[in-house]
Structures are given as structure tokens and as C-alpha cells.
């Protein structure tokens, strides 16, 4: 999948969770880990540098799992 599209999707997820109570960055990471295929997560993690990411996405990066 296109890394720009993945960044856009991650930013949309963050915009949703920024209005929710609790640890919003963890909620973003949990959502991505639960709903994105491992290949999508790997592509996103490999190409996120230089992307215009929502601050919650940036904060969630350490918790987003790759496939290995």
C-alpha cells in the first residue's frame, strides 16, 4: 500500500481519538495494531520519516508493531 495513503489513514485515526478520553496515543497504536495487516504496519513504519504526521501518530509510533 502507498505510504502516503497509510499516513493519511493514520492521521484520520488520530483525529478521531484526539477527542476521546484516556491515553490517546495508545488508542491510536492499539487501533492500528488491531486493524491494519502486518504488511501495512511494516510499510508505514519503514516510510513514516518525512511524513506530515498528526502528533498523536508520532507519539504512537513506538507502540505500533511490525511483523518482526
PyMOL Python script that loads the backbone (N, CA, C, O; Angstrom):
from pymol import cmd

cmd.read_pdbstr("""\
ATOM      1  N   UNK A   1       0.848  -1.177   0.000  1.00  0.00           N
ATOM      2  CA  UNK A   1       0.000   0.000   0.000  1.00  0.00           C
ATOM      3  C   UNK A   1       0.889   1.234   0.000  1.00  0.00           C
ATOM      4  O   UNK A   1       2.008   1.205   0.512  1.00  0.00           O
ATOM      5  N   UNK A   2       0.394   2.290  -0.565  1.00  0.00           N
ATOM      6  CA  UNK A   2       1.119   3.551  -0.696  1.00  0.00           C
ATOM      7  C   UNK A   2       1.383   4.172   0.693  1.00  0.00           C
ATOM      8  O   UNK A   2       0.447   4.350   1.472  1.00  0.00           O
ATOM      9  N   UNK A   3       2.636   4.497   1.001  1.00  0.00           N
ATOM     10  CA  UNK A   3       2.955   5.081   2.311  1.00  0.00           C
ATOM     11  C   UNK A   3       2.221   6.396   2.581  1.00  0.00           C
ATOM     12  O   UNK A   3       1.873   6.679   3.727  1.00  0.00           O
ATOM     13  N   UNK A   4       1.982   7.198   1.552  1.00  0.00           N
ATOM     14  CA  UNK A   4       1.247   8.449   1.751  1.00  0.00           C
ATOM     15  C   UNK A   4      -0.194   8.168   2.168  1.00  0.00           C
ATOM     16  O   UNK A   4      -0.744   8.866   3.020  1.00  0.00           O
ATOM     17  N   UNK A   5      -0.800   7.156   1.574  1.00  0.00           N
ATOM     18  CA  UNK A   5      -2.170   6.766   1.926  1.00  0.00           C
ATOM     19  C   UNK A   5      -2.214   6.253   3.368  1.00  0.00           C
ATOM     20  O   UNK A   5      -3.146   6.560   4.112  1.00  0.00           O
ATOM     21  N   UNK A   6      -1.207   5.473   3.756  1.00  0.00           N
ATOM     22  CA  UNK A   6      -1.150   4.966   5.133  1.00  0.00           C
ATOM     23  C   UNK A   6      -1.008   6.107   6.133  1.00  0.00           C
ATOM     24  O   UNK A   6      -1.648   6.093   7.184  1.00  0.00           O
ATOM     25  N   UNK A   7      -0.173   7.097   5.813  1.00  0.00           N
ATOM     26  CA  UNK A   7      -0.024   8.253   6.700  1.00  0.00           C
ATOM     27  C   UNK A   7      -1.339   9.010   6.806  1.00  0.00           C
ATOM     28  O   UNK A   7      -1.711   9.459   7.891  1.00  0.00           O
ATOM     29  N   UNK A   8      -2.044   9.156   5.695  1.00  0.00           N
ATOM     30  CA  UNK A   8      -3.342   9.828   5.704  1.00  0.00           C
ATOM     31  C   UNK A   8      -4.323   9.062   6.594  1.00  0.00           C
ATOM     32  O   UNK A   8      -5.039   9.660   7.397  1.00  0.00           O
ATOM     33  N   UNK A   9      -4.348   7.756   6.447  1.00  0.00           N
ATOM     34  CA  UNK A   9      -5.239   6.921   7.260  1.00  0.00           C
ATOM     35  C   UNK A   9      -4.890   7.037   8.745  1.00  0.00           C
ATOM     36  O   UNK A   9      -5.781   7.163   9.585  1.00  0.00           O
ATOM     37  N   UNK A  10      -3.605   6.994   9.067  1.00  0.00           N
ATOM     38  CA  UNK A  10      -3.171   7.112  10.462  1.00  0.00           C
ATOM     39  C   UNK A  10      -3.578   8.469  11.037  1.00  0.00           C
ATOM     40  O   UNK A  10      -4.012   8.553  12.186  1.00  0.00           O
ATOM     41  N   UNK A  11      -3.440   9.523  10.245  1.00  0.00           N
ATOM     42  CA  UNK A  11      -3.849  10.853  10.706  1.00  0.00           C
ATOM     43  C   UNK A  11      -5.348  10.929  10.949  1.00  0.00           C
ATOM     44  O   UNK A  11      -5.785  11.590  11.891  1.00  0.00           O
ATOM     45  N   UNK A  12      -6.148  10.263  10.114  1.00  0.00           N
ATOM     46  CA  UNK A  12      -7.593  10.224  10.331  1.00  0.00           C
ATOM     47  C   UNK A  12      -7.926   9.516  11.644  1.00  0.00           C
ATOM     48  O   UNK A  12      -8.797   9.958  12.392  1.00  0.00           O
ATOM     49  N   UNK A  13      -7.233   8.427  11.913  1.00  0.00           N
ATOM     50  CA  UNK A  13      -7.432   7.697  13.171  1.00  0.00           C
ATOM     51  C   UNK A  13      -7.100   8.608  14.352  1.00  0.00           C
ATOM     52  O   UNK A  13      -7.840   8.652  15.335  1.00  0.00           O
ATOM     53  N   UNK A  14      -5.993   9.331  14.250  1.00  0.00           N
ATOM     54  CA  UNK A  14      -5.584  10.229  15.331  1.00  0.00           C
ATOM     55  C   UNK A  14      -6.603  11.339  15.545  1.00  0.00           C
ATOM     56  O   UNK A  14      -6.898  11.692  16.687  1.00  0.00           O
ATOM     57  N   UNK A  15      -7.143  11.891  14.470  1.00  0.00           N
ATOM     58  CA  UNK A  15      -8.143  12.948  14.618  1.00  0.00           C
ATOM     59  C   UNK A  15      -9.389  12.425  15.348  1.00  0.00           C
ATOM     60  O   UNK A  15     -10.015  13.161  16.112  1.00  0.00           O
ATOM     61  N   UNK A  16      -9.739  11.175  15.117  1.00  0.00           N
ATOM     62  CA  UNK A  16     -10.860  10.595  15.857  1.00  0.00           C
ATOM     63  C   UNK A  16     -10.513  10.487  17.344  1.00  0.00           C
ATOM     64  O   UNK A  16     -11.294  10.919  18.192  1.00  0.00           O
ATOM     65  N   UNK A  17      -9.367   9.923  17.661  1.00  0.00           N
ATOM     66  CA  UNK A  17      -9.024   9.636  19.051  1.00  0.00           C
ATOM     67  C   UNK A  17      -8.629  10.876  19.841  1.00  0.00           C
ATOM     68  O   UNK A  17      -8.600  10.821  21.071  1.00  0.00           O
ATOM     69  N   UNK A  18      -8.319  12.005  19.176  1.00  0.00           N
ATOM     70  CA  UNK A  18      -7.934  13.194  19.938  1.00  0.00           C
ATOM     71  C   UNK A  18      -9.102  13.747  20.753  1.00  0.00           C
ATOM     72  O   UNK A  18      -8.883  14.520  21.687  1.00  0.00           O
ATOM     73  N   UNK A  19     -10.316  13.374  20.424  1.00  0.00           N
ATOM     74  CA  UNK A  19     -11.472  13.835  21.194  1.00  0.00           C
ATOM     75  C   UNK A  19     -11.927  12.814  22.238  1.00  0.00           C
ATOM     76  O   UNK A  19     -12.913  13.048  22.937  1.00  0.00           O
ATOM     77  N   UNK A  20     -11.230  11.698  22.350  1.00  0.00           N
ATOM     78  CA  UNK A  20     -11.606  10.635  23.278  1.00  0.00           C
ATOM     79  C   UNK A  20     -10.807  10.761  24.585  1.00  0.00           C
ATOM     80  O   UNK A  20      -9.673  11.242  24.578  1.00  0.00           O
ATOM     81  N   UNK A  21     -11.398  10.330  25.694  1.00  0.00           N
ATOM     82  CA  UNK A  21     -10.654  10.362  26.965  1.00  0.00           C
ATOM     83  C   UNK A  21      -9.596   9.259  27.006  1.00  0.00           C
ATOM     84  O   UNK A  21      -9.641   8.303  26.231  1.00  0.00           O
ATOM     85  N   UNK A  22      -8.663   9.410  27.909  1.00  0.00           N
ATOM     86  CA  UNK A  22      -7.645   8.378  28.116  1.00  0.00           C
ATOM     87  C   UNK A  22      -6.376   8.640  27.335  1.00  0.00           C
ATOM     88  O   UNK A  22      -6.149   9.742  26.835  1.00  0.00           O
ATOM     89  N   UNK A  23      -5.564   7.627  27.240  1.00  0.00           N
ATOM     90  CA  UNK A  23      -4.282   7.706  26.539  1.00  0.00           C
ATOM     91  C   UNK A  23      -4.549   7.645  25.037  1.00  0.00           C
ATOM     92  O   UNK A  23      -4.690   6.566  24.461  1.00  0.00           O
ATOM     93  N   UNK A  24      -4.615   8.792  24.431  1.00  0.00           N
ATOM     94  CA  UNK A  24      -4.999   8.886  23.031  1.00  0.00           C
ATOM     95  C   UNK A  24      -3.960   8.269  22.097  1.00  0.00           C
ATOM     96  O   UNK A  24      -4.323   7.601  21.129  1.00  0.00           O
ATOM     97  N   UNK A  25      -2.684   8.481  22.372  1.00  0.00           N
ATOM     98  CA  UNK A  25      -1.645   7.895  21.523  1.00  0.00           C
ATOM     99  C   UNK A  25      -1.689   6.371  21.590  1.00  0.00           C
ATOM    100  O   UNK A  25      -1.523   5.699  20.572  1.00  0.00           O
ATOM    101  N   UNK A  26      -1.911   5.829  22.778  1.00  0.00           N
ATOM    102  CA  UNK A  26      -2.016   4.380  22.908  1.00  0.00           C
ATOM    103  C   UNK A  26      -3.242   3.867  22.161  1.00  0.00           C
ATOM    104  O   UNK A  26      -3.201   2.792  21.562  1.00  0.00           O
ATOM    105  N   UNK A  27      -4.323   4.627  22.192  1.00  0.00           N
ATOM    106  CA  UNK A  27      -5.531   4.230  21.464  1.00  0.00           C
ATOM    107  C   UNK A  27      -5.269   4.193  19.959  1.00  0.00           C
ATOM    108  O   UNK A  27      -5.763   3.302  19.268  1.00  0.00           O
ATOM    109  N   UNK A  28      -4.500   5.146  19.450  1.00  0.00           N
ATOM    110  CA  UNK A  28      -4.137   5.152  18.027  1.00  0.00           C
ATOM    111  C   UNK A  28      -3.323   3.901  17.709  1.00  0.00           C
ATOM    112  O   UNK A  28      -3.610   3.197  16.741  1.00  0.00           O
ATOM    113  N   UNK A  29      -2.312   3.627  18.523  1.00  0.00           N
ATOM    114  CA  UNK A  29      -1.473   2.440  18.293  1.00  0.00           C
ATOM    115  C   UNK A  29      -2.294   1.167  18.385  1.00  0.00           C
ATOM    116  O   UNK A  29      -2.138   0.269  17.558  1.00  0.00           O
ATOM    117  N   UNK A  30      -3.168   1.078  19.384  1.00  0.00           N
ATOM    118  CA  UNK A  30      -3.997  -0.123  19.539  1.00  0.00           C
ATOM    119  C   UNK A  30      -4.896  -0.330  18.329  1.00  0.00           C
ATOM    120  O   UNK A  30      -5.064  -1.456  17.862  1.00  0.00           O
ATOM    121  N   UNK A  31      -5.470   0.750  17.825  1.00  0.00           N
ATOM    122  CA  UNK A  31      -6.352   0.639  16.662  1.00  0.00           C
ATOM    123  C   UNK A  31      -5.573   0.167  15.432  1.00  0.00           C
ATOM    124  O   UNK A  31      -6.025  -0.721  14.708  1.00  0.00           O
ATOM    125  N   UNK A  32      -4.420   0.755  15.203  1.00  0.00           N
ATOM    126  CA  UNK A  32      -3.608   0.360  14.050  1.00  0.00           C
ATOM    127  C   UNK A  32      -3.152  -1.089  14.196  1.00  0.00           C
ATOM    128  O   UNK A  32      -3.221  -1.859  13.238  1.00  0.00           O
ATOM    129  N   UNK A  33      -2.691  -1.462  15.376  1.00  0.00           N
ATOM    130  CA  UNK A  33      -2.233  -2.842  15.593  1.00  0.00           C
ATOM    131  C   UNK A  33      -3.360  -3.858  15.391  1.00  0.00           C
ATOM    132  O   UNK A  33      -3.129  -4.957  14.888  1.00  0.00           O
ATOM    133  N   UNK A  34      -4.564  -3.488  15.782  1.00  0.00           N
ATOM    134  CA  UNK A  34      -5.689  -4.418  15.694  1.00  0.00           C
ATOM    135  C   UNK A  34      -6.307  -4.489  14.301  1.00  0.00           C
ATOM    136  O   UNK A  34      -6.886  -5.512  13.937  1.00  0.00           O
ATOM    137  N   UNK A  35      -6.194  -3.421  13.521  1.00  0.00           N
ATOM    138  CA  UNK A  35      -6.960  -3.335  12.284  1.00  0.00           C
ATOM    139  C   UNK A  35      -6.139  -3.275  10.999  1.00  0.00           C
ATOM    140  O   UNK A  35      -6.688  -3.465   9.914  1.00  0.00           O
ATOM    141  N   UNK A  36      -4.874  -3.023  11.096  1.00  0.00           N
ATOM    142  CA  UNK A  36      -4.025  -2.995   9.903  1.00  0.00           C
ATOM    143  C   UNK A  36      -3.283  -4.319   9.787  1.00  0.00           C
ATOM    144  O   UNK A  36      -2.823  -4.877  10.783  1.00  0.00           O
ATOM    145  N   UNK A  37      -3.178  -4.801   8.585  1.00  0.00           N
ATOM    146  CA  UNK A  37      -2.407  -6.019   8.322  1.00  0.00           C
ATOM    147  C   UNK A  37      -0.933  -5.759   8.655  1.00  0.00           C
ATOM    148  O   UNK A  37      -0.465  -4.624   8.553  1.00  0.00           O
ATOM    149  N   UNK A  38      -0.209  -6.798   9.050  1.00  0.00           N
ATOM    150  CA  UNK A  38       1.212  -6.612   9.352  1.00  0.00           C
ATOM    151  C   UNK A  38       1.992  -5.937   8.222  1.00  0.00           C
ATOM    152  O   UNK A  38       2.866  -5.109   8.483  1.00  0.00           O
ATOM    153  N   UNK A  39       1.688  -6.278   6.983  1.00  0.00           N
ATOM    154  CA  UNK A  39       2.394  -5.652   5.856  1.00  0.00           C
ATOM    155  C   UNK A  39       2.126  -4.146   5.792  1.00  0.00           C
ATOM    156  O   UNK A  39       3.017  -3.372   5.442  1.00  0.00           O
ATOM    157  N   UNK A  40       0.909  -3.734   6.127  1.00  0.00           N
ATOM    158  CA  UNK A  40       0.578  -2.300   6.149  1.00  0.00           C
ATOM    159  C   UNK A  40       1.376  -1.595   7.237  1.00  0.00           C
ATOM    160  O   UNK A  40       1.936  -0.520   7.018  1.00  0.00           O
ATOM    161  N   UNK A  41       1.421  -2.214   8.412  1.00  0.00           N
ATOM    162  CA  UNK A  41       2.181  -1.613   9.520  1.00  0.00           C
ATOM    163  C   UNK A  41       3.656  -1.518   9.177  1.00  0.00           C
ATOM    164  O   UNK A  41       4.294  -0.500   9.447  1.00  0.00           O
ATOM    165  N   UNK A  42       4.203  -2.571   8.584  1.00  0.00           N
ATOM    166  CA  UNK A  42       5.623  -2.550   8.198  1.00  0.00           C
ATOM    167  C   UNK A  42       5.911  -1.461   7.186  1.00  0.00           C
ATOM    168  O   UNK A  42       6.907  -0.748   7.311  1.00  0.00           O
ATOM    169  N   UNK A  43       5.054  -1.322   6.184  1.00  0.00           N
ATOM    170  CA  UNK A  43       5.245  -0.269   5.176  1.00  0.00           C
ATOM    171  C   UNK A  43       5.179   1.095   5.830  1.00  0.00           C
ATOM    172  O   UNK A  43       6.010   1.959   5.553  1.00  0.00           O
ATOM    173  N   UNK A  44       4.197   1.296   6.698  1.00  0.00           N
ATOM    174  CA  UNK A  44       4.062   2.576   7.385  1.00  0.00           C
ATOM    175  C   UNK A  44       5.295   2.874   8.241  1.00  0.00           C
ATOM    176  O   UNK A  44       5.835   3.979   8.193  1.00  0.00           O
ATOM    177  N   UNK A  45       5.732   1.896   9.015  1.00  0.00           N
ATOM    178  CA  UNK A  45       6.890   2.107   9.887  1.00  0.00           C
ATOM    179  C   UNK A  45       8.163   2.364   9.099  1.00  0.00           C
ATOM    180  O   UNK A  45       9.017   3.133   9.540  1.00  0.00           O
ATOM    181  N   UNK A  46       8.300   1.736   7.948  1.00  0.00           N
ATOM    182  CA  UNK A  46       9.505   1.910   7.129  1.00  0.00           C
ATOM    183  C   UNK A  46       9.538   3.252   6.413  1.00  0.00           C
ATOM    184  O   UNK A  46      10.612   3.715   6.028  1.00  0.00           O
ATOM    185  N   UNK A  47       8.374   3.891   6.227  1.00  0.00           N
ATOM    186  CA  UNK A  47       8.321   5.099   5.412  1.00  0.00           C
ATOM    187  C   UNK A  47       7.731   6.315   6.124  1.00  0.00           C
ATOM    188  O   UNK A  47       7.414   7.309   5.471  1.00  0.00           O
ATOM    189  N   UNK A  48       7.578   6.259   7.449  1.00  0.00           N
ATOM    190  CA  UNK A  48       6.942   7.378   8.135  1.00  0.00           C
ATOM    191  C   UNK A  48       7.830   8.614   8.230  1.00  0.00           C
ATOM    192  O   UNK A  48       7.319   9.724   8.378  1.00  0.00           O
ATOM    193  N   UNK A  49       9.132   8.447   8.149  1.00  0.00           N
ATOM    194  CA  UNK A  49      10.034   9.604   8.237  1.00  0.00           C
ATOM    195  C   UNK A  49       9.724  10.568   7.104  1.00  0.00           C
ATOM    196  O   UNK A  49       9.584  10.163   5.950  1.00  0.00           O
ATOM    197  N   UNK A  50       9.620  11.825   7.437  1.00  0.00           N
ATOM    198  CA  UNK A  50       9.343  12.841   6.441  1.00  0.00           C
ATOM    199  C   UNK A  50       7.865  13.020   6.143  1.00  0.00           C
ATOM    200  O   UNK A  50       7.492  13.934   5.407  1.00  0.00           O
ATOM    201  N   UNK A  51       7.016  12.163   6.702  1.00  0.00           N
ATOM    202  CA  UNK A  51       5.576  12.299   6.508  1.00  0.00           C
ATOM    203  C   UNK A  51       5.051  13.390   7.444  1.00  0.00           C
ATOM    204  O   UNK A  51       5.610  13.620   8.516  1.00  0.00           O
ATOM    205  N   UNK A  52       4.000  14.042   7.038  1.00  0.00           N
ATOM    206  CA  UNK A  52       3.337  15.033   7.878  1.00  0.00           C
ATOM    207  C   UNK A  52       2.350  14.300   8.778  1.00  0.00           C
ATOM    208  O   UNK A  52       1.188  14.110   8.420  1.00  0.00           O
ATOM    209  N   UNK A  53       2.826  13.891   9.949  1.00  0.00           N
ATOM    210  CA  UNK A  53       2.017  13.063  10.848  1.00  0.00           C
ATOM    211  C   UNK A  53       1.404  13.897  11.970  1.00  0.00           C
ATOM    212  O   UNK A  53       2.029  14.815  12.501  1.00  0.00           O
ATOM    213  N   UNK A  54       0.171  13.552  12.312  1.00  0.00           N
ATOM    214  CA  UNK A  54      -0.505  14.131  13.469  1.00  0.00           C
ATOM    215  C   UNK A  54       0.353  13.824  14.699  1.00  0.00           C
ATOM    216  O   UNK A  54       0.955  12.753  14.771  1.00  0.00           O
ATOM    217  N   UNK A  55       0.420  14.737  15.660  1.00  0.00           N
ATOM    218  CA  UNK A  55       1.234  14.481  16.859  1.00  0.00           C
ATOM    219  C   UNK A  55       0.886  13.184  17.591  1.00  0.00           C
ATOM    220  O   UNK A  55       1.774  12.551  18.163  1.00  0.00           O
ATOM    221  N   UNK A  56      -0.373  12.779  17.587  1.00  0.00           N
ATOM    222  CA  UNK A  56      -0.735  11.517  18.239  1.00  0.00           C
ATOM    223  C   UNK A  56      -0.171  10.320  17.490  1.00  0.00           C
ATOM    224  O   UNK A  56       0.190   9.318  18.107  1.00  0.00           O
ATOM    225  N   UNK A  57      -0.090  10.410  16.178  1.00  0.00           N
ATOM    226  CA  UNK A  57       0.521   9.324  15.399  1.00  0.00           C
ATOM    227  C   UNK A  57       2.003   9.238  15.743  1.00  0.00           C
ATOM    228  O   UNK A  57       2.535   8.150  15.962  1.00  0.00           O
ATOM    229  N   UNK A  58       2.659  10.383  15.789  1.00  0.00           N
ATOM    230  CA  UNK A  58       4.087  10.396  16.147  1.00  0.00           C
ATOM    231  C   UNK A  58       4.309   9.791  17.522  1.00  0.00           C
ATOM    232  O   UNK A  58       5.256   9.033  17.730  1.00  0.00           O
ATOM    233  N   UNK A  59       3.428  10.132  18.467  1.00  0.00           N
ATOM    234  CA  UNK A  59       3.557   9.590  19.827  1.00  0.00           C
ATOM    235  C   UNK A  59       3.259   8.095  19.863  1.00  0.00           C
ATOM    236  O   UNK A  59       3.777   7.385  20.725  1.00  0.00           O
ATOM    237  N   UNK A  60       2.435   7.611  18.942  1.00  0.00           N
ATOM    238  CA  UNK A  60       2.055   6.197  18.918  1.00  0.00           C
ATOM    239  C   UNK A  60       3.092   5.312  18.247  1.00  0.00           C
ATOM    240  O   UNK A  60       3.071   4.097  18.442  1.00  0.00           O
ATOM    241  N   UNK A  61       3.989   5.878  17.469  1.00  0.00           N
ATOM    242  CA  UNK A  61       4.934   5.078  16.675  1.00  0.00           C
ATOM    243  C   UNK A  61       5.667   3.991  17.471  1.00  0.00           C
ATOM    244  O   UNK A  61       5.767   2.866  16.981  1.00  0.00           O
ATOM    245  N   UNK A  62       6.183   4.271  18.672  1.00  0.00           N
ATOM    246  CA  UNK A  62       6.905   3.213  19.400  1.00  0.00           C
ATOM    247  C   UNK A  62       6.031   2.006  19.765  1.00  0.00           C
ATOM    248  O   UNK A  62       6.549   0.918  20.018  1.00  0.00           O
ATOM    249  N   UNK A  63       4.715   2.199  19.792  1.00  0.00           N
ATOM    250  CA  UNK A  63       3.812   1.109  20.180  1.00  0.00           C
ATOM    251  C   UNK A  63       3.217   0.368  18.990  1.00  0.00           C
ATOM    252  O   UNK A  63       2.529  -0.636  19.174  1.00  0.00           O
ATOM    253  N   UNK A  64       3.470   0.845  17.773  1.00  0.00           N
ATOM    254  CA  UNK A  64       2.934   0.172  16.584  1.00  0.00           C
ATOM    255  C   UNK A  64       3.844  -0.990  16.250  1.00  0.00           C
ATOM    256  O   UNK A  64       5.053  -0.824  16.084  1.00  0.00           O
ATOM    257  N   UNK A  65       3.250  -2.170  16.153  1.00  0.00           N
ATOM    258  CA  UNK A  65       4.015  -3.404  15.934  1.00  0.00           C
ATOM    259  C   UNK A  65       4.232  -3.667  14.450  1.00  0.00           C
ATOM    260  O   UNK A  65       3.312  -3.561  13.638  1.00  0.00           O
ATOM    261  N   UNK A  66       5.467  -4.010  14.119  1.00  0.00           N
ATOM    262  CA  UNK A  66       5.744  -4.544  12.800  1.00  0.00           C
ATOM    263  C   UNK A  66       5.576  -6.047  12.857  1.00  0.00           C
ATOM    264  O   UNK A  66       5.250  -6.599  13.908  1.00  0.00           O
ATOM    265  N   UNK A  67       5.793  -6.706  11.746  1.00  0.00           N
ATOM    266  CA  UNK A  67       5.606  -8.170  11.748  1.00  0.00           C
ATOM    267  C   UNK A  67       6.838  -8.919  12.209  1.00  0.00           C
ATOM    268  O   UNK A  67       6.826 -10.148  12.289  1.00  0.00           O
ATOM    269  N   UNK A  68       7.891  -8.202  12.511  1.00  0.00           N
ATOM    270  CA  UNK A  68       9.010  -8.935  13.031  1.00  0.00           C
ATOM    271  C   UNK A  68      10.272  -8.293  12.734  1.00  0.00           C
ATOM    272  O   UNK A  68      11.327  -8.800  13.114  1.00  0.00           O
TER     273      UNK A  68
END
""", "prot")
cmd.dss("prot")
cmd.show_as("cartoon", "prot")
cmd.util.cbc("prot")
cmd.orient("prot")
